[in-house]
Amino acid sequence: MRKVAFIINPVSGFGRKSLLDRRISRFFNPLNGWEATCYRTVGANDAFQAAQRFKEEQFDLVVAVGGDGTVNQVAQALVHSAVPMGIIPTGSGNGLARHLKIPLSVRRSIELILNGKITT
């Protein structure tokens, strides 16, 4: 069973994030070989601290769900580690996701994480 953590910034961008847990669990569940943890940030620098904790707990994958600020914090915690990072862009600009050609659709970005290749 592979462990994946989703670090969700509930206030980034537009739209509702209340259904994200359910959408994530459709793809990342024990039947598909995944043990998923969804963590919602609550304040400044929270995404960084959560990502560090998931790295220390040896998660197989950490996914930033938010905008460029959330992605930046998660990336800073995981840089120079063996833990890959995924991105589900839900911010207002999503500059890095656009640059990396990550789909802005939640469903399509999840599919990319499941089927994509790891790039350093």
N, C-alpha and C positions, 0 to 999 in steps of 0.2 A: 504494500500500500504506500503510495507516494503522498507526502504531506505538502499542501499548498496553503499559503496564507494570502488573503485579500485584504489589503489595507485601504479602507474606503474613507474618502473625505466626503462627508454628507453635505457639506455646504459649498462644494466647488461647482462652478458652472451653473447651468440651468437644469430644470427638470427634477423629477422625483427620484430619489435613490432608495425608496422604501421597498421596492420590489427586487432590488439587486440580489439579495441573499437567495431568493427563490430561483432567479434566473441562473445564478452561478451554480447552485446545487443541481440543476438539471444536467449540467455538463460535468461538474467535478463532484462525483459521489462514489461511494464504495463499489457500486456495480461497475464503474468505469476505472476502478483502481486508485481512486483519489480520496484522501481524507482532507476536507476543506475546512478552514477556519476563516470566518469573516470578522474583521476588527474595524470598528468605526473610530476615526480620530475624534478627539475632543478639544484639542488646543494646539497652540504653537509648538512646533518641534515634535509633536506626538508621533507623526509618521516615521520620523527618523528613529525614535526610541523603539517603536514597535518593530520596525524592520531589523534593528540590531538584535532584539530579543528573538525574533523568528530565525535569524541567522545562527545565533548561539544555540537555539533548540534544534538546529540542523534540519530545517524545513528544506524540501527539495526545490521549491519555487516560491517566490514572493511576488505578488502582483500589486502594483500601484493602481488604485482606482480613483481618479481625480484629475486635476489639471497639472500644469507644469510645476507648481510648487510642491505638490504631493510626490510627483515623479522625482523631482530633485532630491527631496529628503530621503526617499527610499533608495535611490541610486547612491547617495552619499554613504548610507549605512552598509550597502552591499558591495561597493567598489573593492576590488582586489580580493574578493572572496569567491568561493566555488558556487555560491547560490545564484542562480539566474533570476532575472527580474522580468516580469511581464507588465504590460501597460494596457489598461482599459481606460481610454480617454473620456472623461466626463466633465472636463473643465470648460471654460468659456472660450479659450483660445486654442489650447492643445498644440502649441507650436512644435514641441519635440515629436509628438505622435505624427503630426502632419509631415514633418521632415523625414521621419523613418517610414512613412507610408503605412502606418498602422490605421486600420479602418476606424472611423469615428462611431460606427454602430457597435453597441455593446455586444450583440450576438456575434458579429463578424470578428471583432477583436478577440473574443473568447475562442472562436474557431481558429484564429491565427495562433493563439497561444497553444492550443491543443495540437495543431498540425504544423506549426512553423518550426523553423530551425533556430538554434541559439547562435547569436552573433555577438562577438566581443567587440 
